[in-house]
């Protein structure tokens, strides 16, 4: 347990009070808009701009604290590995989606595990012992910071019920202050980097009605000349653009879609047969995700992972063993019923952010059941049991593993979709290796960029031949890639306001991206909000001066 009550971090897990925002007096914000508003508020509390990168573990920890998270060192190591050089605002948003804020109920439950007398308080001596010697160990100074809080300590006891109330009240006040600062600071509002525009929030538009032009001040007005396009608009912006280029793609409705989507028992894909020349090929499976997400049901009771018998010995429950067996099947990439070091490290990188080295793997083979120097299913079970024993039966670290693999509190797989890829070859013996697409590693980005550059429709920024926008269209999605061939970084303002029946992976109508010198980057993926209706992708890319 890592708690820093003395921090002034904004815990932005709650929704802002709508009545306090001029914008929200007029519009009801969606959960997605609230999420991004809170993300940006937290990010701009630490950095001057959401184009700035996180360049250290300390910065990541601070930004997460301001976003209402209370990350342990294990959580930080999960997202900041030895290969990580920097994280950007988009990476930060992805992390916040995975790491949910601590609720009052969860906080109380954690403290109640330490309350041996069940009277709402913990002796200072016990608090020292528990927080400095078990779990995510705290320093004596950090524990002293808790004990020195006058409102929650008296007579050598720590009143954790009062502390939880103070914690949540501080959370709400910090969030309120941070959002108010974001609202009144016009300079930050004009940046529009990783934020919604200050006008009306993006909505699911009618498939028939055209987007209404925004009411803008003359001083802010920018005229976009769309050559060869019948659609023209005036868009509000506080920035001056050097040049702009626009794309319009009209997509028909998918008449093959059923009126009701049915959750499949299995997903089958059709293959491709052909001749491949020598070289290295990357097979990148992808889904939209929307058809694979199971219905989210409220989980009223947390599944039990471990139990003790009458002798006090710890065991894994039958339900947890079944889930671990399913996880074993997923990470056993070659299907031989054993885990190699490479396969086990896929699991480790996903759940802890760290790899197991050769020395640690040798210790693992000595202590757990193995065959041919690979870990058996029983060995994998025993390894997880050892982790539970190391925590004296506390299942919190086991839950970190389960959540990372996509399981909810009821041990249901709700946030992941395992799949199998079969590859056949004639007259050759190809070497096939699974490559872990580590978050922020750039491997997937490079693969997508290469594909879009080869197949997409390219447009050069007028007057800036080194800046090229590529748009690749498929039946159910559109991907945009920006190529910067110059020796200087560029900032591209992206405006999707006049798109209809569309949603993009950033969740934003207007945003800006920074493209490094001599590089390419995926700008956005766009899909129809409703596939059974026509959708129009209309995007203006502008070079910021």
Helices and strands as residue ranges (DSSP letters): G 18-20, H 22-26, H 31-46, H 57-66, H 73-79, H 89-98, H 104-112, E 121-123, H 124-133, H 140-147, G 150-152, E 153-154, E 157-159, H 160-184, H 186-191, G 218-220, E 221-223, E 234-236, E 241-251, E 306-308, E 314-316, H 318-331, H 341-351, H 358-367, E 370-371, E 374-375, H 377-390, H 396-404, H 443-455, E 457-461, E 464-473, E 478-484, E 490-495, E 502-504, E 510-515, E 519-528, E 535-544
